[in-house]
Amino acid sequence: MNITRRSVIGGAAAGAAAAGLAPAPSARAAATAKTTLHAVMQGDLRSFDPIWTTANISAYYGAMVYDTLFSIDAKFQPQPEMVGKWNLSDDKKTYTFELRDGLMWQDGTPVTAADCVASIRRWGARNAGGQAVLARTKDLSAKDDKTIVLALKEPFGLVLTALATASTPNCFMMPKKDAETDPFQQITGRIGSGPFTFNQKLTRPGSRYVFDKWDKYVPRKEAPSGLAGGKVVHLDQVIWENIADEQTALAALGAGEIDFYELPPLDLLPQLRANPDVKLQVMNPTGNDGLMRLNCLHAPFNNVKARQAMLYLIDQKAILNASFGDPKFYHPGPSLFGYGTTMSNDANTAWFKQAPDLAKAKQLFHESGYKGEKVVVLDPTDFAFMNNSAQLIVGWLQKIGVNAELASMTWGEVVTRRASMKPDDQGGWDIFVTYSGGYDMSDPITQIALSANGKKGWFGWPENAQYEKLRNQWAEAATVAEQQAIARKMQAVAWDFVPMVMLGSWTQPAAMRKNVHGFISVPDVIPFWNVSKS
């Protein structure tokens, strides 16, 4: 029988009823079921290096295995995590961080300040906020085994915000031997100091990823708040089941074969709400913003006219409707800083009122000197939003005479390929679609997608000195009002050189069994500590 989306809920219920004919599970099996959580996440875990990539699934892995010096709380304020005590000198230039007691790596060796210094440096090469901190740093060193000293050339009020950021790549601490790996090469180590260990023996890459509670982890004594506070683990094991087909995942959730499904299709939310064994929870309360990245290194998008053409080509409503259906879940919008954030504004957005305008897009491509070069659009077939967007984008490009084609692959393969700076015929790309949390889009320092520093920046590698000067001014602004004024100037410049194209905003809840409790809703990371099953 073919599984259809409309038959999933009923089929799952029938499967569960049939399962009831089997012998009752043993007491040991029942206990294991209560302490093991099976989850279907957004995609396959292709990179085990949460510094090398900004992929959220790698950040989820990082939050399981590693820990951070500071973390954001429920009010998005930085709080100490691995740090026990810290202080700032009277001249606001020198931070001293003392590691708290009980920290050790999962191989039994102690966490040292030298490990953390190397980790900060590696993270700072890849994270926009880290780049801003290191650019202002005079000295970063280990005073002793437990004390880190960060001396700045000038006061910079965003140091703790950068260290605590939930924006990928997060500032995860790693053993020195891993942290000294070239930041543009992936680490091979799997040892952290976080609340879970990665079980390589039971993991089957591409199929399932297994994490075990680490009994030697010492959580903070404070109650959990956002990503901060005590990371108390109630589960013995968490297993990420890689189920790419959404109907199969939904059937597994309905039958109780999985406990958590991160991205269920929105058009089935009414049926999920009607299931007495399932509940919904928005994991990212700040919502998400769709982004289309253009490769600025090669033709045609190394020409600004071709990038400007994409502003007029895109129909945000069509893209959002294709994935989310009901307008109550989504919001089109022209701001570089996402929808409804503290930095959202309408500077230089006249194009948005005109778009979609295929004739204007075609004209701009012609003015760019486009000569029929192939435009490769990466198409992750296992990720609905990106898949739907890629197909629409290729169709619109072809309508205006652009030689566009889809490169179909998994999201994990996109995560790997988008890092290539090579031309199309050597394994490169021209366009890929992704998204970011609304929390990230309000901060052009920690959100690397909002940088324009060329090859030092994020995939697509746009470069604009005027914009970067304004971004530094934003970082040094004393008030939110000053930041908002600078954000308007940044956006006015950005929509002239077009570092990327916005695809609208949305909110999407996760689905889980009703006997699952304790998930904390925060941007960009899904914490599995504090979670239990009854």
TACORFEN-V197767 format. One record per residue. N is the residue number from 1. RES is the residue in one small letter. SS is DSSP state (alpha for helix, beta for strand, coil for the rest). NEAR is the number of other ideal C-beta (glycine too) atoms within 8 Angstrom. Layout:
BEGIN
n=N res=RES ss=SS near=NEAR
n=N res=RES ss=SS near=NEAR
END
This chain:
BEGIN
n=1 res=m ss=coil near=2
n=2 res=n ss=coil near=3
n=3 res=i ss=coil near=9
n=4 res=t ss=coil near=7
n=5 res=r ss=alpha near=10
n=6 res=r ss=alpha near=4
n=7 res=s ss=alpha near=8
n=8 res=v ss=alpha near=15
n=9 res=i ss=alpha near=13
n=10 res=g ss=alpha near=7
n=11 res=g ss=alpha near=11
n=12 res=a ss=alpha near=14
n=13 res=a ss=alpha near=11
n=14 res=a ss=alpha near=8
n=15 res=g ss=alpha near=11
n=16 res=a ss=alpha near=11
n=17 res=a ss=alpha near=7
n=18 res=a ss=alpha near=7
n=19 res=a ss=alpha near=8
n=20 res=g ss=coil near=6
n=21 res=l ss=coil near=4
n=22 res=a ss=coil near=5
n=23 res=p ss=coil near=3
n=24 res=a ss=coil near=4
n=25 res=p ss=coil near=6
n=26 res=s ss=coil near=6
n=27 res=a ss=alpha near=5
n=28 res=r ss=alpha near=6
n=29 res=a ss=alpha near=8
n=30 res=a ss=alpha near=9
n=31 res=a ss=alpha near=8
n=32 res=t ss=alpha near=9
n=33 res=a ss=alpha near=9
n=34 res=k ss=alpha near=8
n=35 res=t ss=alpha near=10
n=36 res=t ss=beta near=11
n=37 res=l ss=beta near=13
n=38 res=h ss=beta near=10
n=39 res=a ss=beta near=14
n=40 res=v ss=beta near=14
n=41 res=m ss=coil near=11
n=42 res=q ss=coil near=8
n=43 res=g ss=coil near=14
n=44 res=d ss=coil near=11
n=45 res=l ss=coil near=14
n=46 res=r ss=coil near=11
n=47 res=s ss=coil near=12
n=48 res=f ss=coil near=10
n=49 res=d ss=coil near=9
n=50 res=p ss=coil near=15
n=51 res=i ss=coil near=13
n=52 res=w ss=coil near=13
n=53 res=t ss=coil near=12
n=54 res=t ss=coil near=10
n=55 res=a ss=coil near=11
n=56 res=n ss=alpha near=10
n=57 res=i ss=alpha near=13
n=58 res=s ss=alpha near=18
n=59 res=a ss=alpha near=15
n=60 res=y ss=alpha near=11
n=61 res=y ss=alpha near=13
n=62 res=g ss=alpha near=12
n=63 res=a ss=alpha near=14
n=64 res=m ss=alpha near=13
n=65 res=v ss=alpha near=14
n=66 res=y ss=coil near=13
n=67 res=d ss=beta near=12
n=68 res=t ss=beta near=14
n=69 res=l ss=coil near=14
n=70 res=f ss=beta near=13
n=71 res=s ss=beta near=12
n=72 res=i ss=beta near=13
n=73 res=d ss=coil near=13
n=74 res=a ss=coil near=6
n=75 res=k ss=coil near=6
n=76 res=f ss=coil near=7
n=77 res=q ss=coil near=6
n=78 res=p ss=beta near=10
n=79 res=q ss=beta near=13
n=80 res=p ss=beta near=10
n=81 res=e ss=coil near=13
n=82 res=m ss=coil near=13
n=83 res=v ss=beta near=12
n=84 res=g ss=beta near=7
n=85 res=k ss=beta near=8
n=86 res=w ss=beta near=9
n=87 res=n ss=beta near=6
n=88 res=l ss=beta near=7
n=89 res=s ss=coil near=9
n=90 res=d ss=coil near=3
n=91 res=d ss=coil near=6
n=92 res=k ss=coil near=6
n=93 res=k ss=coil near=10
n=94 res=t ss=beta near=10
n=95 res=y ss=beta near=12
n=96 res=t ss=beta near=13
n=97 res=f ss=beta near=13
n=98 res=e ss=beta near=11
n=99 res=l ss=beta near=14
n=100 res=r ss=coil near=11
n=101 res=d ss=coil near=5
n=102 res=g ss=coil near=5
n=103 res=l ss=coil near=11
n=104 res=m ss=beta near=10
n=105 res=w ss=coil near=12
n=106 res=q ss=coil near=11
n=107 res=d ss=coil near=6
n=108 res=g ss=coil near=5
n=109 res=t ss=coil near=6
n=110 res=p ss=beta near=7
n=111 res=v ss=coil near=11
n=112 res=t ss=coil near=11
n=113 res=a ss=alpha near=13
n=114 res=a ss=alpha near=9
n=115 res=d ss=alpha near=14
n=116 res=c ss=alpha near=16
n=117 res=v ss=alpha near=12
n=118 res=a ss=alpha near=12
n=119 res=s ss=alpha near=13
n=120 res=i ss=alpha near=15
n=121 res=r ss=alpha near=11
n=122 res=r ss=alpha near=14
n=123 res=w ss=alpha near=15
n=124 res=g ss=alpha near=11
n=125 res=a ss=alpha near=10
n=126 res=r ss=alpha near=12
n=127 res=n ss=coil near=16
n=128 res=a ss=alpha near=14
n=129 res=g ss=alpha near=14
n=130 res=g ss=alpha near=14
n=131 res=q ss=alpha near=13
n=132 res=a ss=alpha near=14
n=133 res=v ss=alpha near=15
n=134 res=l ss=alpha near=11
n=135 res=a ss=alpha near=6
n=136 res=r ss=coil near=9
n=137 res=t ss=beta near=11
n=138 res=k ss=beta near=6
n=139 res=d ss=beta near=7
n=140 res=l ss=beta near=11
n=141 res=s ss=beta near=7
n=142 res=a ss=beta near=12
n=143 res=k ss=beta near=8
n=144 res=d ss=beta near=6
n=145 res=d ss=coil near=8
n=146 res=k ss=coil near=7
n=147 res=t ss=beta near=12
n=148 res=i ss=beta near=16
n=149 res=v ss=beta near=13
n=150 res=l ss=beta near=14
n=151 res=a ss=beta near=10
n=152 res=l ss=beta near=13
n=153 res=k ss=coil near=6
n=154 res=e ss=coil near=6
n=155 res=p ss=coil near=7
n=156 res=f ss=coil near=11
n=157 res=g ss=coil near=6
n=158 res=l ss=coil near=12
n=159 res=v ss=alpha near=11
n=160 res=l ss=alpha near=8
n=161 res=t ss=alpha near=13
n=162 res=a ss=alpha near=15
n=163 res=l ss=alpha near=13
n=164 res=a ss=alpha near=17
n=165 res=t ss=coil near=13
n=166 res=a ss=coil near=14
n=167 res=s ss=coil near=16
n=168 res=t ss=coil near=12
n=169 res=p ss=coil near=14
n=170 res=n ss=coil near=16
n=171 res=c ss=coil near=16
n=172 res=f ss=beta near=14
n=173 res=m ss=beta near=15
n=174 res=m ss=coil near=16
n=175 res=p ss=coil near=11
n=176 res=k ss=alpha near=10
n=177 res=k ss=alpha near=6
n=178 res=d ss=alpha near=11
n=179 res=a ss=alpha near=13
n=180 res=e ss=coil near=7
n=181 res=t ss=coil near=9
n=182 res=d ss=coil near=4
n=183 res=p ss=coil near=10
n=184 res=f ss=coil near=6
n=185 res=q ss=coil near=7
n=186 res=q ss=coil near=8
n=187 res=i ss=coil near=11
n=188 res=t ss=coil near=4
n=189 res=g ss=coil near=8
n=190 res=r ss=coil near=7
n=191 res=i ss=coil near=10
n=192 res=g ss=coil near=13
n=193 res=s ss=coil near=12
n=194 res=g ss=coil near=12
n=195 res=p ss=coil near=11
n=196 res=f ss=beta near=13
n=197 res=t ss=beta near=9
n=198 res=f ss=beta near=13
n=199 res=n ss=coil near=10
n=200 res=q ss=coil near=6
n=201 res=k ss=coil near=4
n=202 res=l ss=coil near=7
n=203 res=t ss=coil near=10
n=204 res=r ss=beta near=6
n=205 res=p ss=coil near=6
n=206 res=g ss=coil near=5
n=207 res=s ss=coil near=6
n=208 res=r ss=beta near=10
n=209 res=y ss=beta near=11
n=210 res=v ss=beta near=12
n=211 res=f ss=beta near=14
n=212 res=d ss=beta near=9
n=213 res=k ss=beta near=11
n=214 res=w ss=coil near=11
n=215 res=d ss=coil near=4
n=216 res=k ss=coil near=6
n=217 res=y ss=coil near=11
n=218 res=v ss=coil near=6
n=219 res=p ss=coil near=10
n=220 res=r ss=coil near=8
n=221 res=k ss=coil near=4
n=222 res=e ss=coil near=9
n=223 res=a ss=coil near=5
n=224 res=p ss=coil near=13
n=225 res=s ss=beta near=10
n=226 res=g ss=coil near=13
n=227 res=l ss=coil near=14
n=228 res=a ss=beta near=13
n=229 res=g ss=coil near=11
n=230 res=g ss=coil near=9
n=231 res=k ss=coil near=14
n=232 res=v ss=coil near=8
n=233 res=v ss=coil near=12
n=234 res=h ss=coil near=9
n=235 res=l ss=coil near=13
n=236 res=d ss=coil near=7
n=237 res=q ss=beta near=12
n=238 res=v ss=beta near=12
n=239 res=i ss=beta near=12
n=240 res=w ss=beta near=12
n=241 res=e ss=beta near=11
n=242 res=n ss=coil near=13
n=243 res=i ss=coil near=9
n=244 res=a ss=coil near=7
n=245 res=d ss=coil near=6
n=246 res=e ss=alpha near=9
n=247 res=q ss=alpha near=10
n=248 res=t ss=alpha near=9
n=249 res=a ss=alpha near=13
n=250 res=l ss=alpha near=17
n=251 res=a ss=alpha near=13
n=252 res=a ss=alpha near=13
n=253 res=l ss=alpha near=18
n=254 res=g ss=alpha near=16
n=255 res=a ss=coil near=11
n=256 res=g ss=coil near=9
n=257 res=e ss=coil near=6
n=258 res=i ss=coil near=13
n=259 res=d ss=coil near=12
n=260 res=f ss=beta near=14
n=261 res=y ss=beta near=13
n=262 res=e ss=coil near=10
n=263 res=l ss=coil near=8
n=264 res=p ss=coil near=14
n=265 res=p ss=coil near=9
n=266 res=l ss=alpha near=11
n=267 res=d ss=alpha near=7
n=268 res=l ss=alpha near=12
n=269 res=l ss=alpha near=10
n=270 res=p ss=alpha near=6
n=271 res=q ss=alpha near=9
n=272 res=l ss=alpha near=13
n=273 res=r ss=alpha near=8
n=274 res=a ss=alpha near=7
n=275 res=n ss=coil near=10
n=276 res=p ss=coil near=5
n=277 res=d ss=coil near=7
n=278 res=v ss=beta near=13
n=279 res=k ss=beta near=7
n=280 res=l ss=beta near=11
n=281 res=q ss=beta near=9
n=282 res=v ss=beta near=10
n=283 res=m ss=coil near=10
n=284 res=n ss=coil near=14
n=285 res=p ss=coil near=7
n=286 res=t ss=coil near=8
n=287 res=g ss=coil near=13
n=288 res=n ss=beta near=12
n=289 res=d ss=beta near=15
n=290 res=g ss=beta near=16
n=291 res=l ss=beta near=13
n=292 res=m ss=beta near=15
n=293 res=r ss=beta near=14
n=294 res=l ss=beta near=14
n=295 res=n ss=coil near=13
n=296 res=c ss=coil near=11
n=297 res=l ss=coil near=6
n=298 res=h ss=coil near=9
n=299 res=a ss=coil near=9
n=300 res=p ss=coil near=12
n=301 res=f ss=coil near=12
n=302 res=n ss=coil near=9
n=303 res=n ss=coil near=11
n=304 res=v ss=alpha near=9
n=305 res=k ss=alpha near=11
n=306 res=a ss=alpha near=15
n=307 res=r ss=alpha near=13
n=308 res=q ss=alpha near=11
n=309 res=a ss=alpha near=16
n=310 res=m ss=alpha near=13
n=311 res=l ss=alpha near=13
n=312 res=y ss=alpha near=15
n=313 res=l ss=alpha near=13
n=314 res=i ss=coil near=14
n=315 res=d ss=coil near=9
n=316 res=q ss=alpha near=12
n=317 res=k ss=alpha near=8
n=318 res=a ss=alpha near=9
n=319 res=i ss=alpha near=15
n=320 res=l ss=alpha near=14
n=321 res=n ss=alpha near=10
n=322 res=a ss=alpha near=9
n=323 res=s ss=alpha near=12
n=324 res=f ss=alpha near=12
n=325 res=g ss=coil near=7
n=326 res=d ss=coil near=8
n=327 res=p ss=alpha near=5
n=328 res=k ss=alpha near=4
n=329 res=f ss=alpha near=10
n=330 res=y ss=beta near=13
n=331 res=h ss=beta near=8
n=332 res=p ss=coil near=8
n=333 res=g ss=coil near=12
n=334 res=p ss=coil near=7
n=335 res=s ss=coil near=14
n=336 res=l ss=coil near=9
n=337 res=f ss=coil near=13
n=338 res=g ss=coil near=16
n=339 res=y ss=coil near=12
n=340 res=g ss=coil near=9
n=341 res=t ss=coil near=13
n=342 res=t ss=coil near=7
n=343 res=m ss=coil near=13
n=344 res=s ss=coil near=11
n=345 res=n ss=coil near=10
n=346 res=d ss=coil near=5
n=347 res=a ss=coil near=9
n=348 res=n ss=coil near=8
n=349 res=t ss=coil near=11
n=350 res=a ss=alpha near=6
n=351 res=w ss=alpha near=10
n=352 res=f ss=alpha near=8
n=353 res=k ss=alpha near=6
n=354 res=q ss=alpha near=8
n=355 res=a ss=coil near=12
n=356 res=p ss=coil near=10
n=357 res=d ss=coil near=8
n=358 res=l ss=alpha near=11
n=359 res=a ss=alpha near=6
n=360 res=k ss=alpha near=10
n=361 res=a ss=alpha near=15
n=362 res=k ss=alpha near=11
n=363 res=q ss=alpha near=9
n=364 res=l ss=alpha near=13
n=365 res=f ss=alpha near=15
n=366 res=h ss=alpha near=7
n=367 res=e ss=alpha near=7
n=368 res=s ss=coil near=12
n=369 res=g ss=coil near=6
n=370 res=y ss=coil near=12
n=371 res=k ss=coil near=5
n=372 res=g ss=coil near=4
n=373 res=e ss=coil near=8
n=374 res=k ss=coil near=8
n=375 res=v ss=beta near=12
n=376 res=v ss=beta near=12
n=377 res=v ss=beta near=16
n=378 res=l ss=beta near=14
n=379 res=d ss=beta near=13
n=380 res=p ss=beta near=14
n=381 res=t ss=coil near=8
n=382 res=d ss=coil near=9
n=383 res=f ss=coil near=10
n=384 res=a ss=alpha near=9
n=385 res=f ss=alpha near=11
n=386 res=m ss=alpha near=14
n=387 res=n ss=alpha near=12
n=388 res=n ss=alpha near=11
n=389 res=s ss=alpha near=15
n=390 res=a ss=alpha near=16
n=391 res=q ss=alpha near=10
n=392 res=l ss=alpha near=12
n=393 res=i ss=alpha near=15
n=394 res=v ss=alpha near=13
n=395 res=g ss=alpha near=8
n=396 res=w ss=alpha near=14
n=397 res=l ss=alpha near=12
n=398 res=q ss=alpha near=9
n=399 res=k ss=alpha near=7
n=400 res=i ss=coil near=12
n=401 res=g ss=coil near=6
n=402 res=v ss=coil near=10
n=403 res=n ss=coil near=7
n=404 res=a ss=beta near=12
n=405 res=e ss=beta near=9
n=406 res=l ss=beta near=9
n=407 res=a ss=beta near=10
n=408 res=s ss=beta near=5
n=409 res=m ss=beta near=10
n=410 res=t ss=coil near=12
n=411 res=w ss=alpha near=12
n=412 res=g ss=alpha near=11
n=413 res=e ss=alpha near=10
n=414 res=v ss=alpha near=13
n=415 res=v ss=alpha near=13
n=416 res=t ss=alpha near=9
n=417 res=r ss=alpha near=13
n=418 res=r ss=coil near=11
n=419 res=a ss=coil near=8
n=420 res=s ss=coil near=9
n=421 res=m ss=coil near=7
n=422 res=k ss=coil near=6
n=423 res=p ss=coil near=6
n=424 res=d ss=alpha near=9
n=425 res=d ss=alpha near=4
n=426 res=q ss=alpha near=7
n=427 res=g ss=coil near=5
n=428 res=g ss=coil near=14
n=429 res=w ss=coil near=13
n=430 res=d ss=coil near=13
n=431 res=i ss=beta near=15
n=432 res=f ss=beta near=13
n=433 res=v ss=beta near=15
n=434 res=t ss=beta near=8
n=435 res=y ss=beta near=9
n=436 res=s ss=beta near=13
n=437 res=g ss=beta near=14
n=438 res=g ss=alpha near=17
n=439 res=y ss=alpha near=14
n=440 res=d ss=alpha near=14
n=441 res=m ss=alpha near=14
n=442 res=s ss=coil near=11
n=443 res=d ss=coil near=14
n=444 res=p ss=coil near=12
n=445 res=i ss=coil near=13
n=446 res=t ss=coil near=13
n=447 res=q ss=coil near=13
n=448 res=i ss=alpha near=14
n=449 res=a ss=alpha near=11
n=450 res=l ss=alpha near=12
n=451 res=s ss=coil near=14
n=452 res=a ss=coil near=13
n=453 res=n ss=beta near=8
n=454 res=g ss=alpha near=8
n=455 res=k ss=alpha near=5
n=456 res=k ss=alpha near=6
n=457 res=g ss=coil near=13
n=458 res=w ss=coil near=10
n=459 res=f ss=coil near=7
n=460 res=g ss=coil near=11
n=461 res=w ss=coil near=12
n=462 res=p ss=coil near=13
n=463 res=e ss=beta near=9
n=464 res=n ss=coil near=11
n=465 res=a ss=alpha near=6
n=466 res=q ss=alpha near=7
n=467 res=y ss=alpha near=13
n=468 res=e ss=alpha near=11
n=469 res=k ss=alpha near=8
n=470 res=l ss=alpha near=12
n=471 res=r ss=alpha near=14
n=472 res=n ss=alpha near=9
n=473 res=q ss=alpha near=9
n=474 res=w ss=alpha near=13
n=475 res=a ss=alpha near=10
n=476 res=e ss=alpha near=8
n=477 res=a ss=coil near=9
n=478 res=a ss=coil near=4
n=479 res=t ss=coil near=6
n=480 res=v ss=alpha near=6
n=481 res=a ss=alpha near=6
n=482 res=e ss=alpha near=9
n=483 res=q ss=alpha near=12
n=484 res=q ss=alpha near=11
n=485 res=a ss=alpha near=8
n=486 res=i ss=alpha near=12
n=487 res=a ss=alpha near=13
n=488 res=r ss=alpha near=10
n=489 res=k ss=alpha near=10
n=490 res=m ss=alpha near=14
n=491 res=q ss=alpha near=15
n=492 res=a ss=alpha near=10
n=493 res=v ss=alpha near=12
n=494 res=a ss=alpha near=14
n=495 res=w ss=alpha near=12
n=496 res=d ss=alpha near=9
n=497 res=f ss=alpha near=11
n=498 res=v ss=coil near=14
n=499 res=p ss=coil near=11
n=500 res=m ss=beta near=11
n=501 res=v ss=beta near=10
n=502 res=m ss=beta near=14
n=503 res=l ss=beta near=14
n=504 res=g ss=beta near=15
n=505 res=s ss=beta near=15
n=506 res=w ss=beta near=13
n=507 res=t ss=coil near=10
n=508 res=q ss=coil near=10
n=509 res=p ss=beta near=10
n=510 res=a ss=beta near=15
n=511 res=a ss=beta near=11
n=512 res=m ss=beta near=14
n=513 res=r ss=beta near=12
n=514 res=k ss=coil near=8
n=515 res=n ss=coil near=7
n=516 res=v ss=beta near=13
n=517 res=h ss=beta near=8
n=518 res=g ss=coil near=8
n=519 res=f ss=coil near=14
n=520 res=i ss=coil near=9
n=521 res=s ss=coil near=8
n=522 res=v ss=coil near=14
n=523 res=p ss=coil near=12
n=524 res=d ss=coil near=13
n=525 res=v ss=coil near=12
n=526 res=i ss=coil near=10
n=527 res=p ss=coil near=13
n=528 res=f ss=coil near=13
n=529 res=w ss=coil near=11
n=530 res=n ss=coil near=11
n=531 res=v ss=coil near=13
n=532 res=s ss=beta near=9
n=533 res=k ss=beta near=13
n=534 res=s ss=coil near=5
END
